[in-house]
């Protein structure tokens, strides 16, 4: 763990292990702005016009990985995170904590990079307002352009064995299922980034708790929980993916909770970067590979 300059900011925390490095800003956030192989490309998107900026009342995306709250709200969701964060060492990891915004919600991330390159993240939202609020943690990893996101469907079953629905898929008003960026496989759904096209989004309940993004010859793997019987936002989504001309998001969500004053909610993720790997074009083979990572990466 060390403090380094990056992207125009003078103070960022850098953690590394297993050939990967992670950099989080200390002057805005909490925000992870870089994740990738040491000396390699950033797997996360950066917005050059916003890099190094601080302060002000205007929301900036910056790029990278951030913590929001769902359901999406025009005011609460887009509270600026332009102020410096408090850093606290915690064993082999570090906590990054923000002050509450106008909504009274304070956000924090605990970040740890293990010697084998596994990244452990714990996201925390605390209600410091004087009233209850009903929200879900929403963790958005904004990937660099040029790749493809893939996530598993539930195991198919023949009729009449499969009488009950098992593959919930949520569409937004602007979702176009005929868009060529989608591949609707029986095992795997894929969404490709395309710099010439605009927004697309879907949500899903992924019981396997795994989604990936392949780019730069590597595969980014995100693991996240699926709590049986929990109420998730956005018609039951614990995963969402969104793309537009400049990026693609790999998002996980926690269950909806009502936070009273002083209450907190946590949401974990684990990240992995698989070097020198591509996703098979064949749907069945891609499903087998994602299943292997589901069983071996946790």
N, C-alpha and C positions, 0 to 999 in steps of 0.2 A: 504494500500500500504506500503510495507516495502522492504528493501534491505537485501538479504539473500545469503549465499553460496549455490551452488547446482551443483552437477555433476562434481566437480573438478574446477568449476569457483568460484571465491571469491565474485563476485558482480553480482547478478541477482535481478530483481524486481519481487516481488510476489504480486498478487492481488487475492482477494477471495470474495465470496458472494454466498449465496444460497446453501452452502454445497460443492461448487467446488473451486478449486484453479488453478491459472495459473501462470507459472513462465517463464519469458523471460530473455535471457542473455543480459548483458551490455558490456561484453568483446569481443563479436563477434555478427554479425547479421546485421539487426534486425532478431531475431529468437525467436519464442516461443518454448521452449524446454519441457515444461510439461503442461498438462491439464488433470484434472481428479477430482474425488471426493477427498475431504480432507481425508488424511490417506489411500486412495485407490490407485490402480495401475495407472500408467501413461497411458492414452489412446493414447498418441503419442509414436512413436518409438524413442529409444535412441541407438546410436552406441557407445558402451563403449570405443572402441579404439580411438575415436575422442573427447570424453567428456573432457572438461577442457582445450583443446588445444586453442592456440591463435597464430596469426601472421603467416607469411609465404605466399608464392605465389601459393600454391597448393589449389585447390578447395576442401572443405570438406563439406559433407552433414550434419553432426552432428545429424540429425534427426529433429523431431518437425515440426513446421510450418514456411514456408519461402515465400518470395515474389520474383518471377522471372518475366521475360518479354517474351512473345510469339511473333512470332513463335520461336520454339527452335532453337538455334544457337550454334555451337560448341565452339565459342569464347565468345560472349556476355552473353549467358545464364549461363555459368560456371565461371563467374568472381568470385574470392574468396570474401567471406564476413567475413574475419578473423580478422578484426580490431574492436576496441571498438566503440560503438554507443553513440550518444548524447541522454540523457534522459531529457524530459521536461514535467513537470506536466501540465495537462490541465483539470481543473475541477475535475471530479471524475475519469478521465482517465490519460493516460500517452502517450506521443509521444516518439518513438524510431527512431532516424535518423542516416543514414549512410552517409559517404562521397562518392562522385562519384567514380566509378571504371574507368578503362581504356576507357570504352565506353562513359563516360561522364554522365551516368545515376546514379542519387542518389535515394535511396529508403528509405521509412519511413512507420511506422505503428503507428496508434493510437489504443490503447487497453483500454477497459473499461469492468469491471465485475460488473454487477448490483447486488443489494441486493437479487434478485430472482435467480441469477446464470446465467442470460443471458450475453453472451459475445458479445460486439460490437466491430468490427474491421473496421478500415478504412485504406486501403493501398494506398500509394501515390508514384508515380514515377515522377521525375523531370529531364528534359533534361538540363544538364549544359554543353553540348558539343556545338561546334560552327557550327553545321549543323543539319538539321532536321532528325528525326528518326521516322520510322513507327513501332509501337509496340502495344501490348495489355498487361495490367496487368494480371499476372498469379499467382494465390495463391494456394500453394500446402500444404495441411495438410497431413503429413505422419504418418499413423496410426500404432500402435503396431501390431505385427503379431497375427494371430489366429482368426480373425473376418471375417465378410462379409459386403460388400458394397451393397447398394440397391438404385435404383433411378427409378422414375416413367416414364412411357411412356404417350403419349397423349391419350386422351379418344378414345377408338375404335369406329368406325362407320361401319355400314353394307354397302355393295355395293348394289345399286349405289349411296347411300347417300354420301359416302366418296370417291369422285372422285379424290381429290388432295392429294398429299403426306403430312404427318403430323408428321412423326417420323424419323427425320434424325439421322443416326448413322454413325460414322466415324471409319474406321479401319486402323490400322497401318500395315506395311509389315510383322510384326511378330505376328499379331493377329490371333489366331486359334479359330474359332467359335465353333469347336467341342471339345475344351478343357473342361474337366468336371468341372472346376471351374465356368463356366458360367451357369446361368439359364435364358433362354430367355422367360420370362412370357409375357402374353398379357398386364398385368398391370404394372409389375415391372421387371426390369433386375437386376440380382444379380451377383456379382463377389466375390468369396471366396478366402481368402488367403490360400496358401498351401506351407509349407516350403520345400517341395520336388520338386517344380516346378519353372520354370523360368518366364521371362517377358510376360505379357499380358497387352493390353491397348485398350480402346475404347474412343471415344469422342461422344458427343451428344448435341443437342440444347434442353435444359430442360426449357420449358416455366414456369413450376411451381417453378423453382428456389429452389429446395430442393434435397439433397442427404443425406444418412445416412450411418453409420458404426456401426454394432453391435459387441460388444466384452466385455469380463469381466462381463457379465450380465447387461450391460448398453447399451444405444444407443446414439451415437454422431450424432447430427443433424446439418447440415450446410445449411444456407439460403444464397442466392445470387441472383443478379438481372438477368433478361432477358429483354433486351431493344428491343422493337419491331422495326423491320426494320434496326437494326444495323448490321454492317459487323463484324462478329466474325472470329478469326483465325481458322486454322486447319479445313477448309471446313465448317465453321459455328458452331463451338463448343463453348458453354459457360460453359461446364462441361466436365471433363475427369477423368478417373480412371485408375490407373496403378498399377500393382503388380509384385513382384518377390519373391524370396525365403524368404526375411527378412522383408517385410513390404507391405503395401497397401496404395496408395495415393488417397485422395478425393480432387479434384482440381476444382476451379472455374476460369473463365476467363472473362475479360472485353472486350468490343468492340475494334477493331483496330482503332488507332488514329495516326495522324501525329503530333508529338511534334516538334515545332520549338524551337530554343534556348530559354531557360527560361520557357518553357511551362510545365504544370503539368497535370497528369491524376490521378483520384481517382477511387477506386473500394471498395465497402463495402461488408462485410459479417456479419452474426450473427451466433453464435454457441449456442447450447443447449446440455445439458447432461441429458438424461432421465434415471433415476435410476431404477434398478430392472425390466428391460423390455427386452423382446425378440421379434424378428420379426416373425410373423406368417409364417409357411411354405406354407400355401395356398396362391396362387397368388392373388386371389380376396381379401382375408382378409388383406393381406399385403398392397395391393393398397389402401384399405379403411383407414388403419392406417396412411400411408404416407399422404393421402389426409387430414386426420384430423389434422396432424401436419402442413401441408401446410396452413390450415385455421386458426390455433390457435397460431402458433409460428411465430413471425415476428420481 
